[in-house]
Amino acid sequence: MDQTFVKQSTLCTLPIECRQAILCYLPDMHALKAAVLSHPAMYSAFIDRDEWILSRIMGKVIPGDLLPDAIFEYSSSALENDSWTRERVLNLIEQHGAHHVPSSFKWTPGAAFHMQTFYRHVRFFTLGFVDSAFEVYPALQGRAVSSPEWCRMARSFYRVEIYRHLFRRRDHVQKKPSPDFPYHEQTEIYYERFAAFELEQLACVSEYLFRKVLTPFNEIAAHDIVWASKAVGYSMTEPWQSFNPATRIGNVISQGLAFLHGMLTAETYEKRYQLLTPNISRVNTFLPNALWFLFPRDEGDTELLRDYDSEELALYTTPEAPESDPGPVEVWRQAHLDKTLRDFVYSMDMREKRRWGYALWDYGRLAQLEVFDRPFTRAPTPDYGEAELLEAVTGSLVTRWKLWWKGARGWWSEEDQSQVRWEGHELDLSDEELELEGFHNRVLL
């Protein structure tokens, strides 16, 4: 008799409770799918207690502390496939806003597969953020990343995606059945429940995303002729260098972590070009720049944080997600003792600390680095860009803009014109000086 048949028959004739226990021990959804489809007996065991089995599997795939975030992201992702309305957003926030798994949530294979796939993107960016923080501040590497640290970082990336689903400015605004939430409403219905240090955590990871996108973006913007015709500049190296909160980079980030993961890991320049080009024609005030507007800033408030009483302090230090470690709140508090309300979140003075994720680490790690034993100093006045660099950028853009008018396409640099293709029709520049003036204005925008 076939040995495989004997083994399969033995497994599949076990009591249903044993088969279900075996399914619960599988490492992920792909293994579960293979097992369930292997024999009708395994399928029936799964169907009998599918939610219980799925919840056990997903508890191994995603850390338990992140499941409320993963489920919120999954539920809000439905807004991408169906009609976005204010009512649906409000319902989602009511169901998920207290950082718990809503009682109405039901595990399905589709939900579990979505969450497993999306966690792969979250994991990619969380690992990248850790590497970047260690590079900026090498002394952080004294101990392995703890589970709470990992979850804080990963949760912040989930929150970027949740913001995308709920609040980003969508295409075809005129076709939307209800208007967007202005920033003050976004704050009132959701973000006022976040501690200031949680919003700083969101700033840390979204600034990281901004810098990650800038590298391939600037690589194309510095050389492509079609991009130059659209006045796509490339002088920025940091998000705070933009005088306008609405940027093309913001629009790219608003496409979501799955898109960014695919774009950043694309193997060739051509693939990155194909992915990025459809998203450069419009600007978007997305994270991190949206944080300027999501946190209430009373310009007339002159009271320093050090003068707040415990009740006032609690308004800005009570987190949306449970936090057992004092590190994030304490490092935020000490860094902002001499700040007023307007600088509690996304302050220019904290930009260098956000590069190493100052509000995301455990107290023990920060204490080991003697972070609390030294006075917190403000970052130096930022350099918004040398005039020579801006002049070189504008010169390159104008040269490629003129080439585009003459029918050129492709990759160009001052040293290498071998990749320029002449495939368009030369257009009539009836008033080059006037057209050039308009082009300069578009670059500035």
N, C-alpha and C positions, 0 to 999 in steps of 0.2 A: 504493500500500500504506500502511496505517496506520503513521505514524511511531513511535507508542508501541510497537506490536507489534515493529517492527524493533529498537528499542532494548532492549526486554525480551528478545527472542530473542538478541540479541548478548550481553547480560549473562549470560543463563542458559545459554549454550553455552560460556562460559569454562571452562577446566579447574577441577575441583572445588577445588583448592588456592587458586585465585584467588578463587572465590566465598567460601571460608572466610575468606580474608584480608579481603575486603570486609566480611563480617559482623563481624569483630573490630574494625573501625574505627568501628562504630556507637556512639553516645554512651550509650545506656542500654537497659534491657530492653524498653521500649515500642517503640523503634525496631527492636530485634531481632525482636520478635514480628511487627511489620508486615512486615519484610523476609522472614522465614521463611514467612509465610503468603501471600506475594505470588505464589509460583510453586513447583511441585513440585521444580524444580531447586535452588532456594534451601533448601527444606525438607530435601532429601536431603543437601545440603552441610552443613547444621547437624547433622543426626542423625549423620552420619559422625564428627564431632568435637565433640559438644555440650559436654562438660565443658571442653575447652580453650577453646572460644569463650566460654562463660559466664564462665570465670575471667578472660579478657581484658576482657570488658565490665565485670565487677564491679570490676576493678582501676581502671577510670576513674570508676565511680560512687562508690566508697568508697576513701579513702586506704589504701594497702597496710598501714600500721602498725595500722589499725583492723580489718582483716579477721579476725584471730583473735577479737576481741571481737564482731564482727558474727556470726560463725559460732557462737560460744558462745551468744549471745542466741537465734539461730535454733534451735539444737538444744534449748536449755532451754525454749523456748516450746512445745515439744510437750507439756510437762507441763500446759499449760492445756487441752489437748484430750483427753488421755488420763489415766489414773489416776496421781495423784502417789504415789510410794512412796519411802521412804528409799533403797532399793537403786538406783532410777533416778537419784536425785540423786547418789549416790556414784559411779555409773558416769559421769555427765556430768562431774563434777569430775575424775575420773581421766583422762578423754579430753581435756579442754580446760584443765585447771588450770595447765598450765605455759606459758600464753600462746603457743600455737602452733596451727596448723591440724592437727587430728588426721589421721593417714593414712587413717582409715576414712571421712573425710568425702567425699561425692560431690556435685558440683555438679548441680543439677536446675533447670529453669525455676521450679518452685515455690519452692525455696530462694532463688534469685536475686531473684525478685519480692518475697518477704518482706523480704529484706535491703535492697533498694532502697527499699521503702516505709517500713521502720522507720528507715532513715538519714535520711529526710525529717523524722521526729520528733526524732531526735538533733540534726540540723542546726538545727531551729527553736529548741530549748532552748539549744544551744551559742551561737548568735548572741545570744539573749536574755541569757545569762549574761555574755558579753563586754560587751554594752551596759550591763548593770547594774554590772559591775566598773568600767567607764570612768566611769560616773556617780558611783560612790562615791569613786573615786580618779582624777580627771581626768588626772593626770600620766602614767598608764599609756599614754595614747594617743600617746606620742612616736614609736612605730613600729607598722607593721602586725603583726597577729597572725601569728606564725610557724607553720609546719607542725607542729613538735613541741608548741607551745602548744595549737594547735587539737586535736591528737590527744589530749593529756592531758585536756582538758575533755570532748571527745566520749566518750572511753573511760570517764570517770567517770559520764556519763549511761548508757552501756551497762551499767556495773556496778550502777547503781540498778535497771535492768530485770532483770538477771540475779539480783540479790538477790530481787526480786519472784517470779520463776519458782521459784527454789530453796527459799526460806526463809520467805516470808510466811505468816502465819496464814490459813488458808483458811476459807471458809464451810463449814457442815455438817461440823464437825470429827468428829462421831461417826460419819460415814460413811466416813472416811478409812481405807484399809487398813493404815496404819502411822502411828505418832505423829510429831509435828513434832520437828525437831531443837532441843533447848534451846540457848541462846546459847553455852554453853561448848563444845558439840559443833560448832556452826557455826564457831567459832574454830579448833578443832582440825582439822577436815577441810578448811577452806578459808582463813579469813582470817588465820591465823598466817603464811601465806606472803606477806602484804602488808607492805610497809614502812609505818611509822607515817605518813610523809608522804603515802602513797597513800590511807590511810584519812582523813587530813585533806582530801585532794582530794575524796573521796566526801562528806565533811561539807560542804565548800564548795557543791557542786552540789545536794545534797539540802536544805540550808537554803534555797538559792535557790528550789527547787521549793516548799518550805513557804511561803515568803513570797508566791510567785506565786499559790498556791491561796488564801491567806488573803484576798486582795482580793475576789474574787467570792464567797467563802464568807461573809465578814463582811457583805458587802452584803446577802445574803439573810438571814443570821442576825439582823441588826439590825432586820428589818422583817417577816419572814414569820410568820404566826400559827401555821401547822402546825409549823414548826420550833421555835417557842417552846413548843408543847405537848410537844415532845420534849426540852425543857431544853437546847437548843443555844446555848451561850454564844458571845460574839464579842468578848471583851476582849483576846485575844492579838494581838500584832503581830509576834512573833518566836517561833521554836520553843522557845527556852530558857525562855520564860515559863510553860510548863506544868509544874506540880508532878508531874503524872502522865505517865510516858513514853508511855502509851497514849492516843491522841487521835483525835478524829474526822477531823482533818486528815490524820493518819497513814493512816487507812483510805482516804481519798480518794486520797492519793499512791500507795497500794498497788494502785490500779486500773491503773497503768502509764502510760507516756509517751504512748501513742496516745490513751488516754482523756483525759489532761490536755491534750494538744494540742487535741483537739476541744472540750473544755470551755472552755479559755481563748480560743479563737477563735470561739466561738459568737456569733452576731450579736445576740442579744437576751437580756434578763434571763430570759424564759420558757424559752428553750432551756437556759441554764445551770442554771436551777432544775430542769428535768426530768432533767438529767444528774446533778446533785449530790444531789438528794433521796433516791434509793435507797441512797446510801452514807453517810448520816449517822446511821443507827440503831445502829451499832456502832463501837467504838474499836479501834485497832490500834497496837501498838508497831512502827512502821516506821521507815525512815530519815527524818531523821537521828538520832532518839532511840535507835534500836537500837544506835548506835555506843557508847553508854554501856556496853553489855553485850558487844559483840563484841571489845573490846580488853581484855586482862587487866589489872586494876588491883589491884596489891598495896598495900593501904592502909598496910601496915607498912613499906614500902620508903621510906627517907628519903634515898637517894643521889641527888644531883643529876646531870643529864645531863652537865654539864661534867666530872664526875669519872669518867665511863665510860672504860675503855680501848678500844682499837680493836676488839677482839673483841666486847665487850659492845655497842658502838655498831653494829656490823654486824648484830646481831640485829634492830635496828629501822630500819635504813636500806637493807637489800637489797630492791629492788623485785620485785614479781611480773612486771611488764612491763618490758622493757629500757628503760633511761633513759640517754641519752648526754649530757644537759645537767646540770650540777651545781646549777642554780638551785633546783629543788624541795627536794632533800635539804638543801642548805646553808641555805636560808631557814628550813626547819623546824628544823634543828639550832640555829641561832643564836637563834631565837625561844624555844627550850625549854631553853637552857643551864641556867637556874636552876629547872627544873621536875623533879619526880620522876615516876616511872612512871605514876602515876594521872592525870597531866595531859598525857601525850604525845599523846593523841587526844581531840578534841571537848571541849577545855577551855573553860570560860567565859571565861578570860583571852584567848583567841584569837578570840573571836566577831567582833570588829570587823575583824580581818585576814581572816577567812574571807569577809566580805562582798565583798572585792575579789579573792578567790581567791589569797591570798598564795602558796600551795604549787603553783600551776599555771603560773607564768610562768618564762621562760628567765632564766638568770643575767645575760645581757647587759642585759636590760630592767631587772631589779632593781638591778644595779650602776649603771646610768645614773641611776636614781632615788635612788642613794646609800642604799639600804635597808640595806646591810651596814655602812655607816659610822656609823650611829646606834644607840644602845642600844634594844633592844626593850622597850617599856613594856607593862604589863598594862592591859587595858581597865578603865574605872572600874566600880565596883560597880553591877550592873544595877538598873534601876528596874522592878520587877515590875508596876507599874500603880498609878496614883493611886486612892485610896479613893473619890474623887468619881466617877471613871469606872466603877469596879466597882459603885458604888451605882446609877448611872444605867443600867448594863446590866441589873442585877437588876430595877430598877423597870420597865424596858421589857418584860423577859421575863414578869414577873408580870402586867402589864397584858394582854399578848397571850395569856398562858395562861388568864386569866379570860375573855377574849373567845372563846377556843376552846371553853371549857366551855359558853358560851352559844350556840354554833353558828356563830361567825364564821370566815371563811377569807380568805386573800388577804394583801395588803400593807398594813401599818399604820405610821404614825409619829404622834408626838404632835401634829405640826403638820398632818397630812393623813390623814384617815380616809376619803377618797372612794373608795379602792380596796378597802375591806372588803366582802366578800360574805357575806350571811347565807344559807347553804345547808345547814348542818348542823342536827341536832336538839339542842336544849338538853339537856345532861346534868345529872343530879342530883348536886350537891355536898353530900352529907349531912353532912360535917364539913370545912368549908372550911379551918379552921385546921390540922387534921391533914394534909389534902391539900397545903396550901401548904408545910408544913414538909418533907414528902417531896419536893416540887418543888425547894425550895432545896437539899436534899441532892443531888439529881440534877444540878443545875447545877454544884455544887462538884466532882462526879465528872467 
